[in-house]
Amino acid sequence: MIKILTLYQAQRLILAHTTSTVAEIVPLDQALGRVPTVAIRARLAVPAFAQSCRDGFALRAKDTGSEPVNLQILGEIPAGWTRPTKKLQPGQAYRIMTGGMLPPGADSVIAFEEAGREEAEMVVLSGPYPRGAHIRAVGADLRRNQVIVRSGTEISPEHLPRLATAGVDELPVYARPRVGLLCTGNELLEDPAENPEPGNLIGGNRFLLAGLIRRYGGEPVNLGIVKDDASAIAAALVARMSGATHRSSCCSNGGLDLIISTGGMGPGKYDLVARALASLKSETLYHQLRLRPGKATLAALLGDCRQTLFFGLPGPPPVVCLLFYLLIAPALRRAQGYRQPRPVMVKAHLSQPLKLRCQGGIVQLKGAILETARGRLLVRQIGPGEVHNAIILAPAKRRELKKDELVTVQPISTGFC
């Protein structure tokens, strides 16, 4: 019996059967965009010493009072000064620059513009000054062993300086998922430099999927083009699955975490991928979805231990792209340990009417342009030659949506404006 699921059911099932990749150690300068397997903590306190926040004078607060006082200036402490300095005695002070280390005995900094006149290595101060003024205490920014990045959180550019100053030079992250790409079709040619004869065309899905996989942190592995033949598809999968083992188990899967095929998903005798999987060690998760486009798609588990997720997608690149964002991108994020792997959905107003093909109970997908105007989120279906930055999930049982109607949208890029 064919398993037909809703999009939400399919996403839940996929994530439930996606396993995280193993941990690997990467240097800090290669950690951007990676996801740590454990909480990353500060090895050092930041700052590691009490330092001045202003250019001014480091002194003892109790040496100041309601009456003007003269303090002897012992010297100057610039930022980066590491030589020992004398401990302040009553009536003494140091000039100190922003970032300079407080000398022993100092507990306050008075900015130059707040101090009185300075002459002959003496400075005149009027009024009492509080302890701790203009001082960054040890650990004010980061305490030693404080969590900087939680596990399951992507390393951002803003994390990098905090990690560096806290003495973190390397960290454990989830390995990048390796994703096999198998394209089917008698008409397909692999080399873009070829000159296709009538009836042939150069396959574009390999390049599309490789780019999408890299965008979501994976490593694409080209498995080539296979003719429209169930036994040939099965043989290609068997050849790849035998030999190497899964990185997190003893099961053989050719070193791949996911496999994606395109084409061979037609009805009846053209349902070649499903027939190929039936001859292998596999478990089908679903065979159809209540989506348009994308009804003819499947997901399965391959390998001796059912460790490898397999996605069978239709052939047209626009459909491949939409289904990747909705089904495969969340699996890649889960494999890399993201806390929230599922896509974010928002509501936006249609900026123009949207015509649909009414089919009972089937959500319709439309590549879309999401933009902001006067504080509102607006969305419209893409036109010829446009590249979408969002997907409209149009409700079932509707033939047309009117301008200004609210619709559910999945943004696929933060670059909308």
C-alpha positions in Angstrom: 0.0 0.0 0.0 1.4 3.4 -1.0 2.1 5.7 2.0 0.7 9.2 1.3 1.6 11.9 3.9 1.1 15.6 4.5 4.1 17.8 4.4 4.1 18.2 8.2 3.9 14.4 8.6 6.8 13.9 6.2 9.0 16.4 7.9 8.4 14.9 11.3 9.2 11.4 10.0 12.3 12.5 8.2 13.7 14.2 11.3 12.8 11.2 13.5 15.0 9.0 11.2 17.9 11.5 10.7 21.0 10.7 12.8 23.7 13.2 13.7 27.1 12.9 12.1 30.1 12.1 14.2 32.2 14.8 15.9 35.4 16.2 14.5 37.9 18.8 15.8 38.3 22.0 13.7 40.6 25.0 14.3 38.8 28.2 15.2 39.5 29.8 11.8 37.5 27.0 10.2 34.6 27.0 12.7 32.4 29.6 11.0 29.0 28.0 10.1 29.7 24.8 12.0 27.7 23.4 14.9 29.5 22.4 18.1 28.7 19.0 19.6 29.1 20.3 23.2 28.8 23.6 24.9 32.0 25.7 24.2 33.3 27.3 27.4 35.8 30.1 28.0 39.3 28.7 28.8 40.4 32.2 30.0 38.5 35.0 31.8 38.0 38.1 29.7 39.6 40.4 30.6 42.1 38.3 32.4 43.2 41.3 34.4 41.6 44.5 35.7 41.9 47.1 33.0 41.1 50.7 32.5 38.1 51.7 30.3 39.3 55.3 29.8 42.5 57.3 29.3 43.1 58.9 32.6 44.7 58.3 36.0 44.7 55.1 38.1 44.5 55.9 41.8 43.2 54.8 45.2 39.7 56.1 45.7 40.3 56.7 49.4 43.0 59.3 48.5 40.3 61.6 47.2 37.7 63.6 49.1 35.8 66.8 49.3 38.9 68.8 49.4 41.4 69.1 46.4 44.4 66.7 46.7 47.7 66.5 44.9 48.8 63.1 43.7 52.3 62.2 42.6 52.4 60.6 39.1 54.7 57.6 39.1 54.6 56.9 35.4 52.4 55.8 32.5 50.8 52.5 31.7 49.8 52.0 28.0 47.7 49.2 26.7 49.8 46.1 26.4 52.2 47.0 29.1 53.3 43.8 30.9 56.2 45.0 33.0 55.7 45.0 36.8 54.5 48.4 38.2 55.0 49.6 41.8 52.1 49.3 44.2 50.4 52.6 44.8 51.0 54.2 48.1 48.9 57.0 49.6 49.1 60.1 47.5 50.3 58.3 44.3 48.7 57.7 40.8 49.6 56.4 37.4 48.7 57.8 34.0 46.9 54.9 32.3 45.5 54.4 28.8 42.4 52.5 27.7 43.0 48.8 28.0 46.0 49.3 30.3 46.4 46.9 33.3 45.6 48.5 36.7 48.7 48.8 38.9 48.6 47.1 42.3 46.7 49.1 44.9 44.6 51.1 42.3 40.8 50.7 42.6 39.5 53.7 40.5 40.3 55.5 37.2 39.6 59.2 36.6 39.4 60.3 33.0 41.8 63.0 31.9 38.9 65.4 31.2 37.5 64.8 34.8 40.8 65.5 36.5 42.2 68.9 37.4 45.4 70.5 36.2 48.6 68.5 35.8 52.1 70.0 36.4 55.5 68.7 37.3 54.4 65.1 37.6 51.6 66.0 39.9 47.9 66.1 39.3 45.3 68.0 41.3 42.0 66.3 41.9 38.8 67.8 43.3 36.0 65.9 44.9 35.6 62.3 45.9 35.8 59.5 43.3 34.1 56.1 43.7 35.8 52.8 43.8 35.6 50.8 40.5 35.0 53.9 38.3 36.0 53.2 34.6 37.4 49.8 35.5 36.7 46.5 33.7 37.0 43.8 36.4 38.5 40.4 35.8 35.9 38.3 33.9 33.6 41.3 33.3 33.0 40.1 29.7 33.5 36.4 30.2 34.1 34.4 33.3 36.5 31.4 33.1 34.5 28.3 32.1 31.4 30.4 31.1 29.4 29.0 28.1 30.1 31.0 25.0 28.2 28.8 22.4 25.6 26.2 23.3 25.7 22.9 21.6 23.4 22.9 18.6 24.0 26.6 17.8 25.7 27.6 14.6 29.0 29.4 15.0 28.5 33.0 13.8 31.0 35.7 13.0 30.1 37.4 16.3 31.1 34.3 18.2 34.6 34.2 16.7 36.2 37.1 18.6 34.7 36.0 21.9 36.0 32.5 21.4 39.5 33.8 20.4 39.8 36.2 23.3 38.7 33.4 25.7 41.5 31.2 24.5 39.5 28.7 22.4 41.7 27.6 19.5 39.8 24.5 18.4 36.4 23.0 19.0 34.4 19.8 18.4 31.8 20.1 15.7 29.4 17.8 13.8 31.0 16.5 10.6 29.6 17.8 7.4 27.0 15.3 6.0 28.1 13.6 2.8 25.3 13.5 0.3 25.3 11.2 -2.8 23.6 12.6 -5.9 22.2 10.1 -8.5 20.4 11.5 -11.6 18.3 9.2 -13.8 17.3 9.7 -17.4 18.1 8.2 -20.8 18.2 11.7 -22.2 20.7 13.2 -19.8 24.3 14.2 -20.5 26.7 15.0 -17.7 29.3 17.3 -19.2 28.2 20.9 -19.8 30.8 21.1 -22.6 29.0 18.5 -24.7 26.8 19.5 -27.7 23.5 17.6 -27.2 21.9 15.9 -30.1 18.1 16.3 -30.6 16.4 14.4 -27.8 19.3 14.8 -25.3 19.9 17.5 -22.8 22.6 18.4 -20.3 21.5 17.5 -16.7 21.3 20.5 -14.4 20.1 18.8 -11.2 23.6 17.7 -10.1 24.8 21.3 -10.1 21.6 22.6 -8.5 21.7 20.0 -5.7 25.4 20.3 -5.1 25.0 24.1 -4.6 22.0 23.6 -2.2 23.8 20.9 -0.2 26.9 23.2 0.2 24.6 26.1 1.2 23.3 23.9 4.0 26.7 22.7 5.2 26.9 19.3 3.4 29.4 17.8 1.0 27.9 16.6 -2.3 29.2 13.3 -3.8 28.4 12.8 -7.5 27.2 9.3 -8.2 26.7 10.0 -11.9 23.8 9.5 -14.3 21.9 6.2 -14.6 19.6 5.2 -17.5 15.9 4.8 -16.9 16.1 1.2 -15.8 15.1 -0.1 -12.3 17.9 -2.7 -12.2 20.5 -0.2 -13.3 19.4 2.2 -10.5 19.5 -0.6 -8.0 23.0 -1.7 -9.2 24.3 1.9 -8.8 23.0 2.1 -5.3 24.4 -1.3 -4.3 27.8 -0.4 -5.8 27.9 2.7 -3.7 26.5 1.2 -0.5 29.0 -1.7 -0.4 32.5 -1.2 0.9 32.9 1.7 3.2 30.9 2.0 6.5 28.8 4.7 8.0 30.8 7.1 10.0 28.8 6.6 13.2 28.3 2.8 13.0 29.6 -0.5 11.6 27.0 -0.5 8.9 28.0 -0.3 5.3 26.7 2.7 3.4 29.6 3.9 1.2 30.4 6.7 3.6 27.2 8.6 2.8 24.8 10.1 5.2 22.1 10.8 2.6 21.4 9.9 -1.0 19.2 11.9 -3.4 18.0 10.7 -6.7 16.2 12.8 -9.4 13.9 11.4 -12.0 12.3 7.9 -12.3 9.3 8.9 -10.2 6.6 8.7 -12.9 3.4 6.7 -12.4 3.0 3.0 -13.1 5.8 1.4 -15.1 7.8 4.7 -14.9 8.0 4.5 -11.1 11.6 3.1 -11.5 13.1 4.3 -8.2 10.5 2.6 -6.1 11.0 -0.6 -8.0 14.8 -0.4 -7.5 14.4 0.1 -3.8 12.0 -2.9 -3.6 14.9 -5.1 -4.6 17.3 -3.7 -2.0 17.5 -3.7 1.8 15.3 -0.7 2.4 12.4 0.6 4.4 10.0 3.1 2.7 9.0 6.0 4.9 6.5 7.5 2.4 5.8 7.2 -1.3 3.6 10.2 -2.1 2.9 13.5 -0.5 -0.1 15.7 -0.5 1.8 18.4 -2.4 1.7 19.9 -5.8 4.3 19.9 -7.3 5.9 17.0 -5.4 3.2 14.4 -5.1 5.5 11.9 -6.8 8.3 11.7 -4.3 9.5 9.2 -1.7 11.8 8.7 1.2 13.4 5.5 2.5 16.0 4.1 4.7 18.9 2.2 3.1 21.7 -0.1 4.3 22.0 -3.1 6.6 21.1 -1.0 9.6 18.8 1.4 7.8 21.2 4.2 8.5 21.1 6.2 5.3 18.2 8.4 4.3 17.2 8.2 0.7 15.2 10.8 -1.1 13.6 10.1 -4.5 12.6 13.4 -6.2 11.0 14.2 -9.5 13.2 15.4 -12.4 12.2 19.0 -13.1 14.8 21.3 -11.5 12.2 23.9 -10.2 10.4 21.0 -8.3 13.7 19.6 -7.1 14.6 23.0 -5.6 11.2 23.4 -3.8 11.3 19.9 -2.3 14.9 20.3 -1.2 14.1 23.3 0.9 11.0 21.7 2.5 12.3 18.1 3.0 16.0 17.7 2.7 17.4 21.0 4.2 15.8 20.1 7.6 17.5 16.7 7.5 20.8 18.2 6.7 20.4 20.6 9.7 19.4 17.8 12.0 22.4 15.7 10.9 24.6 18.7 11.9 23.1 18.9 15.3 21.0 22.1 14.9 18.6 22.6 17.8 15.8 23.8 15.5 16.2 22.0 12.1 12.7 22.7 10.8 12.2 25.7 8.5 10.7 28.9 9.8 7.3 29.8 8.5 5.9 33.4 8.3 2.7 35.0 7.2 2.8 37.5 4.4 0.2 39.5 2.3 -0.1 38.6 -1.3 0.9 41.7 -3.4 -1.0 40.2 -6.4 -3.7 37.6 -7.0 -2.6 34.0 -7.2 -4.4 31.4 -9.4 -4.3 27.8 -8.2 -5.3 24.3 -9.5 -7.8 23.1 -7.0 -7.2 19.5 -5.9 -8.8 18.2 -2.7 -6.5 18.2 0.3 -3.3 19.0 -1.6 -1.1 22.0 -0.6 0.2 23.8 -3.6 3.8 25.2 -3.6 4.8 28.3 -5.5 8.3 29.8 -5.8 7.9 33.4 -4.6 9.5 36.7 -4.0 9.2 37.9 -0.4 9.8 41.6 0.3 9.0 44.3 2.7 7.1 47.5 1.9 6.0 50.2 4.5 6.5 47.8 7.4 4.5 44.9 5.8 5.7 41.5 4.5 4.6 41.1 0.9 4.9 38.0 -1.3 4.1 37.2 -4.9 4.7 34.3 -7.3 7.9 34.6 -9.3 7.9 35.6 -12.9 9.9 34.3 -15.8 13.6 34.4 -15.2 13.3 35.4 -11.5 15.0 33.5 -8.7 12.8 32.9 -5.7 13.7 33.7 -2.1 10.7 32.1 -0.5 8.0 29.4 -1.0 4.3 30.0 -0.8 2.4 27.1 0.7 -1.1 27.8 -0.7 -4.0 26.3 1.1 -5.8 23.3 -0.3 -9.2 23.5 -2.0 -8.7 27.0 -3.3 -8.8 28.1 -7.0 -7.6 31.6 -6.4 -6.2 33.7 -3.7 -6.9 37.4 -3.7 -4.5 40.3 -3.4 -3.8 41.2 0.3 -4.8 37.7 1.5 -2.5 36.3 4.2 -0.6 33.2 3.1 1.9 30.9 4.8 5.5 31.5 3.4 8.8 29.7 4.0 11.7 32.2 3.6 14.7 30.5 2.0 17.0 33.6 2.1 17.5 36.5 4.5 18.3 38.7 1.5 14.7 39.9 0.9 14.1 43.7 1.3 
